[in-house]
Amino acid sequence: MLFNVLVKLGSETVKSMRQCVAAEITTSFASSYTHEVILEEVLHLEFIKACGKQATGEKY
């Protein structure tokens, strides 16, 4: 589905879109994570509750 849209937009538009993403990869499109998860942690109820909490700026 996305491929069809990109074809309709044309190569110049797609090139421009890619350049925009590349230029902003460390700003607008940057991601950071609260904690690196290991398998053992996933098995604890406290961790499951923390992951289920919807909070801005907290990703696992």
VMD Tcl script that draws the C-alpha trace (Angstrom):
set ca {
  {0.00 0.00 0.00}
  {2.76 2.46 0.92}
  {4.75 1.46 -2.15}
  {1.80 2.37 -4.38}
  {1.56 5.82 -2.82}
  {5.30 6.41 -3.21}
  {5.08 5.45 -6.89}
  {2.21 7.90 -7.41}
  {4.14 10.70 -5.69}
  {7.07 10.32 -8.03}
  {10.78 9.92 -7.52}
  {11.56 13.60 -6.91}
  {8.97 13.90 -4.14}
  {10.12 10.65 -2.53}
  {13.73 11.82 -2.73}
  {12.77 15.08 -1.04}
  {10.90 13.20 1.70}
  {13.90 10.94 2.34}
  {16.21 13.95 2.55}
  {13.87 15.57 5.07}
  {13.89 12.48 7.30}
  {17.67 12.11 6.98}
  {18.21 15.77 7.93}
  {16.01 15.47 11.03}
  {16.89 11.95 12.16}
  {18.49 13.18 15.40}
  {15.88 15.86 16.15}
  {12.26 15.43 15.01}
  {12.54 11.68 14.51}
  {14.83 10.94 17.47}
  {13.90 8.30 20.04}
  {15.15 7.56 23.49}
  {14.23 4.79 25.87}
  {13.62 4.74 29.62}
  {15.20 1.38 30.22}
  {16.72 -1.52 28.29}
  {14.60 -4.60 28.90}
  {15.94 -8.06 29.59}
  {13.77 -11.18 29.39}
  {13.92 -11.85 33.13}
  {12.34 -8.45 33.88}
  {9.38 -9.11 31.61}
  {8.28 -11.92 33.91}
  {7.77 -9.64 36.93}
  {4.34 -8.14 37.61}
  {5.80 -4.74 38.57}
  {7.51 -4.46 35.19}
  {4.34 -5.45 33.33}
  {2.44 -2.73 35.19}
  {5.11 -0.15 34.35}
  {5.00 -1.06 30.64}
  {1.22 -0.83 30.61}
  {1.25 2.67 32.07}
  {0.67 5.30 29.40}
  {3.09 8.14 30.04}
  {4.74 10.70 27.83}
  {8.46 10.21 27.40}
  {8.64 6.68 28.76}
  {9.34 3.89 26.27}
  {10.65 0.39 26.78}
}
mol new
graphics top color blue
foreach p $ca { graphics top sphere $p radius 0.5 }
foreach p [lrange $ca 0 end-1] q [lrange $ca 1 end] { graphics top cylinder $p $q radius 0.2 }
display resetview
